[in-house]
Amino acid sequence: MTDFGVKLRQAREGRGISVRQIAASTKIAVAALEALERNDISKLPGGIFSRSFVRSYAAEVGLDPDQTVREFLERFEAEPPPPPVAPMQLSDEEHAFESRRQGAMLTVKVLVVALLAAGVLLFFVVLRGRKNEPASGAAAAPKTDVTQAPAAPSGPPPESRGQTPIPDAAPPVAALPTGAMRVDLHPTGPCWINVVVDGQNVFSGIMQGGERRTLTVREAAVIDVGDAGAFAFSVDGRRARPLGMAGQVKTARLTRQTVSQYVR
């Protein structure tokens, strides 16, 4: 029995027709027609489309279309499908590149998730602080002296803002409980601050330059600042060292054991 693809090619060559001429008249891709002549049905779309290709090819080269389709089915229909193409093997260099690419993508995803989480956390911290500020200020009134209100009418005339006394010269406060620390907050410029004293959030918000807050700390205070360069504080009258540079986010954890790390 003549090879199917050879039969097609011989019929085409016998008529002096090129594959491209058949492709132009049938609108079938050259690659598909050449695959037919090679018996490479893996390059054909399969099913009714393959039979349609065979029928059109046969008509162009003068063969009986129906008979040619039957021969095609007898020759190829019972054959098992071609084995799957083995996956392309990557070189060591390509493996390394792919590993680096996947690692970079994972890093970017982790950073995006971390930034989103940090933004959400900061939003809720600020929101909680704003909601709790009036209640916290009232609860802390017995032990916290906030010196940001103007002097009472009966007192001496207030000093000008340019002559605001340093924390060492702050008005006298009530006697501290035994073992407690007095922490004075006095930023030099606008600064977001969150303060937790002895486990209680006593303030969360923005303090302006020249504004003051005095805290009584029995055990520990945790102070988060959004701009270390604009933040200043004192402990028991001793000025503390700067927590960091302008724009840096810093945290101070004050106890009797750690206060020496912060004061001059």
C-alpha positions as CSV (number, residue, x, y, z in Angstrom):
1,M,0.0,0.0,0.0
2,T,1.4,3.4,-1.0
3,D,2.4,5.6,1.9
4,F,-0.5,8.2,2.4
5,G,1.7,11.3,2.5
6,V,3.8,10.1,-0.5
7,K,0.6,9.6,-2.5
8,L,-0.4,13.2,-1.8
9,R,3.0,14.6,-2.7
10,Q,3.2,12.5,-5.9
11,A,-0.2,13.7,-7.0
12,R,0.7,17.3,-6.4
13,E,4.1,17.1,-8.2
14,G,2.4,15.2,-11.0
15,R,0.3,18.3,-11.6
16,G,3.2,20.7,-11.2
17,I,1.6,22.4,-8.2
18,S,3.6,23.8,-5.3
19,V,2.5,23.5,-1.6
20,R,2.2,27.3,-1.5
21,Q,-0.2,27.3,-4.4
22,I,-2.5,24.8,-2.7
23,A,-2.2,26.9,0.5
24,A,-3.3,30.0,-1.3
25,S,-6.3,28.3,-2.9
26,T,-7.5,26.3,0.1
27,K,-6.6,28.8,2.8
28,I,-4.8,26.0,4.7
29,A,-1.5,26.8,6.3
30,V,1.6,25.6,4.4
31,A,2.9,23.9,7.6
32,A,-0.3,21.8,7.8
33,L,-0.1,20.8,4.1
34,E,3.6,19.8,4.5
35,A,2.7,17.8,7.7
36,L,0.1,15.9,5.6
37,E,2.8,14.9,3.1
38,R,5.0,13.8,6.0
39,N,2.2,11.8,7.7
40,D,2.8,14.1,10.7
41,I,-0.8,14.3,12.0
42,S,0.4,15.8,15.3
43,K,0.6,19.1,13.5
44,L,-3.0,18.9,12.4
45,P,-6.0,20.2,14.5
46,G,-7.6,16.8,14.5
47,G,-11.2,15.6,14.1
48,I,-13.3,17.1,11.4
49,F,-10.7,19.7,10.6
50,S,-8.1,17.2,9.6
51,R,-10.6,15.4,7.3
52,S,-11.5,18.7,5.8
53,F,-7.8,19.5,5.1
54,V,-7.4,16.1,3.4
55,R,-10.6,16.6,1.3
56,S,-9.5,20.0,0.1
57,Y,-5.9,18.8,-0.7
58,A,-7.2,15.8,-2.6
59,A,-9.6,18.0,-4.7
60,E,-6.7,20.4,-5.6
61,V,-4.4,17.6,-6.9
62,G,-7.0,15.6,-8.8
63,L,-7.6,12.8,-6.3
64,D,-11.1,11.5,-5.2
65,P,-11.8,13.5,-2.1
66,D,-14.1,10.8,-0.4
67,Q,-11.7,8.0,-1.2
68,T,-8.7,10.0,0.0
69,V,-10.5,10.8,3.3
70,R,-11.3,7.1,3.8
71,E,-7.7,6.2,3.2
72,F,-6.6,8.8,5.7
73,L,-9.0,7.5,8.4
74,E,-7.9,3.9,7.8
75,R,-4.2,4.9,8.0
76,F,-4.4,7.2,11.0
77,E,-7.7,6.8,12.9
78,A,-6.6,3.6,14.7
79,E,-3.2,4.9,15.5
80,P,-2.6,6.0,19.1
81,P,-2.1,9.7,19.6
82,P,1.5,10.8,19.5
83,P,3.4,10.7,22.8
84,P,3.4,14.0,24.7
85,V,6.3,16.2,24.1
86,A,8.8,16.1,26.9
87,P,9.1,19.3,28.8
88,M,12.0,21.4,27.8
89,Q,15.0,20.9,30.1
90,L,16.3,24.1,31.6
91,S,20.0,24.6,31.9
92,D,21.6,25.3,35.3
93,E,21.8,29.0,34.4
94,E,18.1,29.1,33.5
95,H,17.2,27.2,36.7
96,A,19.2,29.8,38.7
97,F,17.6,32.7,36.9
98,E,14.1,31.2,37.4
99,S,14.8,30.7,41.1
100,R,16.0,34.3,41.5
101,R,13.0,35.5,39.6
102,Q,10.6,33.6,41.8
103,G,12.5,34.7,44.9
104,A,12.2,38.4,43.9
105,M,8.5,38.0,43.2
106,L,8.0,36.5,46.6
107,T,10.0,39.3,48.3
108,V,7.9,41.9,46.5
109,K,4.7,40.2,47.6
110,V,5.9,40.0,51.3
111,L,6.9,43.7,51.2
112,V,3.5,44.7,49.8
113,V,1.7,42.7,52.5
114,A,3.9,44.1,55.2
115,L,3.4,47.7,54.1
116,L,-0.4,47.2,53.9
117,A,-0.4,45.7,57.4
118,A,1.7,48.5,58.8
119,G,-0.5,51.1,57.2
120,V,-3.7,49.5,58.7
121,L,-2.1,49.1,62.1
122,L,-0.9,52.7,62.2
123,F,-4.4,53.9,61.1
124,F,-6.1,52.0,63.9
125,V,-3.5,53.1,66.5
126,V,-4.1,56.8,65.6
127,L,-7.9,56.3,65.5
128,R,-7.9,54.5,68.9
129,G,-5.8,57.3,70.3
130,R,-8.1,60.0,69.1
131,K,-11.2,58.1,70.5
132,N,-9.5,57.5,73.9
133,E,-7.8,60.8,74.3
134,P,-10.5,62.7,76.3
135,A,-11.2,59.7,78.6
136,S,-7.5,58.9,79.0
137,G,-6.7,62.5,79.9
138,A,-9.4,62.6,82.5
139,A,-8.3,59.3,84.0
140,A,-4.7,60.4,84.2
141,A,-5.5,63.8,85.7
142,P,-4.7,62.9,89.3
143,K,-1.2,61.8,88.4
144,T,-0.4,63.8,85.3
145,D,0.3,67.5,85.1
146,V,-0.3,68.9,81.6
147,T,1.1,72.4,81.4
148,Q,-0.3,73.4,78.0
149,A,-3.2,75.5,79.2
150,P,-2.8,79.3,79.7
151,A,-2.2,80.6,83.2
152,A,-5.2,81.4,85.4
153,P,-6.3,85.1,85.4
154,S,-5.3,85.6,89.0
155,G,-1.7,84.5,88.4
156,P,1.2,86.5,87.1
157,P,1.3,87.5,83.4
158,P,2.3,84.6,81.1
159,E,5.7,84.7,79.6
160,S,6.1,85.0,75.9
161,R,6.3,81.8,73.8
162,G,9.9,82.6,72.9
163,Q,10.9,82.4,76.6
164,T,9.2,79.1,77.4
165,P,11.2,77.7,80.3
166,I,13.1,74.4,79.8
167,P,11.7,71.3,81.7
168,D,14.1,72.0,84.6
169,A,12.2,75.3,85.3
170,A,8.7,73.8,84.9
171,P,6.1,74.8,87.5
172,P,6.2,72.6,90.6
173,V,4.1,69.5,90.5
174,A,2.6,67.4,93.3
175,A,4.9,65.2,95.2
176,L,5.7,61.9,93.3
177,P,4.7,58.6,94.7
178,T,7.7,56.7,96.2
179,G,9.8,55.2,93.4
180,A,7.9,57.0,90.6
181,M,9.6,58.9,87.8
182,R,8.5,62.3,86.4
183,V,8.7,62.3,82.6
184,D,8.3,65.7,80.8
185,L,7.5,65.6,77.1
186,H,8.4,68.9,75.2
187,P,8.9,68.4,71.4
188,T,10.7,71.1,69.5
189,G,8.3,70.8,66.5
190,P,5.2,68.9,65.3
191,C,5.6,65.3,66.3
192,W,3.2,62.3,66.4
193,I,3.5,60.6,69.8
194,N,1.8,57.6,71.4
195,V,2.4,57.1,75.2
196,V,1.6,54.1,77.3
197,V,2.2,54.5,81.1
198,D,2.0,51.5,83.4
199,G,0.0,49.6,80.8
200,Q,-2.5,52.4,80.1
201,N,-2.6,54.4,76.9
202,V,-2.5,58.0,78.2
203,F,-2.0,59.9,75.0
204,S,-1.9,59.4,71.2
205,G,-1.8,62.3,68.8
206,I,0.3,65.2,67.5
207,M,2.1,67.5,69.9
208,Q,3.3,70.9,68.6
209,G,6.6,72.6,69.3
210,G,6.6,74.3,72.7
211,E,3.7,72.1,73.9
212,R,4.3,70.1,77.2
213,R,3.1,67.0,78.9
214,T,4.2,65.8,82.3
215,L,3.8,62.1,83.2
216,T,4.1,60.2,86.4
217,V,5.5,56.8,85.8
218,R,5.4,54.2,88.6
219,E,6.8,51.2,86.7
220,A,7.3,51.7,83.0
221,A,6.5,54.0,80.1
222,V,6.6,53.2,76.4
223,I,6.8,56.3,74.1
224,D,6.5,55.9,70.3
225,V,7.5,58.9,68.3
226,G,6.9,59.6,64.6
227,D,9.8,62.1,64.2
228,A,12.7,61.5,66.5
229,G,14.4,64.7,65.4
230,A,11.5,66.9,66.7
231,F,11.0,65.0,69.9
232,A,12.6,65.9,73.3
233,F,11.9,64.8,76.8
234,S,13.3,64.9,80.4
235,V,13.3,62.4,83.2
236,D,13.3,63.7,86.8
237,G,14.6,67.0,85.5
238,R,17.5,65.5,83.5
239,R,17.3,66.2,79.8
240,A,17.3,63.0,77.7
241,R,19.5,62.4,74.6
242,P,17.8,62.6,71.2
243,L,16.2,59.4,70.2
244,G,17.2,59.7,66.6
245,M,17.4,61.8,63.5
246,A,14.7,63.8,61.8
247,G,12.0,61.7,60.2
248,Q,13.0,58.5,62.1
249,V,10.3,56.5,63.9
250,K,11.7,55.5,67.4
251,T,10.5,53.9,70.6
252,A,11.7,54.7,74.1
253,R,11.0,52.1,76.9
254,L,11.6,53.8,80.3
255,T,12.0,52.0,83.6
256,R,14.2,52.7,86.6
257,Q,16.6,50.1,85.1
258,T,16.7,51.6,81.6
259,V,16.5,55.3,82.3
260,S,20.3,55.7,82.3
261,Q,20.3,54.7,78.7
262,Y,18.4,57.8,77.8
263,V,19.4,60.7,80.1
264,R,22.6,62.7,79.7
